[in-house]
Amino acid sequence: MPSRNARADRGPRKLNSKSRFLDEKKPPTPRELEVARWIGHGKTNEQISKLLGCSTTTVKKHVQHILEKLGLENRLGICVWCHNEGKRLLPKGD
């Protein structure tokens, strides 16, 4: 039986080879991309909520939507996506 962290050993799931998103009809929203950018910069949900002026619960929902839309399993996957795929989509951050 595979361990609970077996997926982590193989890295994040690959994106659909024909597209950056699992469902082109529902790409990440501009706000979700902004949250992804902050995750890529290593920010926590609490830090992101302060930066964006919204609740931590709202940030958690954005993170969940990002994970679903990109077919990823965790925040590390979002970081990798930002580094590899997101450069052309994400605004430059500080």
Secondary structure, 3 states (H helix, E strand, C coil): CCCCCHHHHHCCCCCCCCCCCCCCCCCCCHHHHHHHHHHHCCCCHHHHHHHHCCCHHHHHHHHHHHHHHHCCCCHHHHHHHHHHCHHHCCCCCC
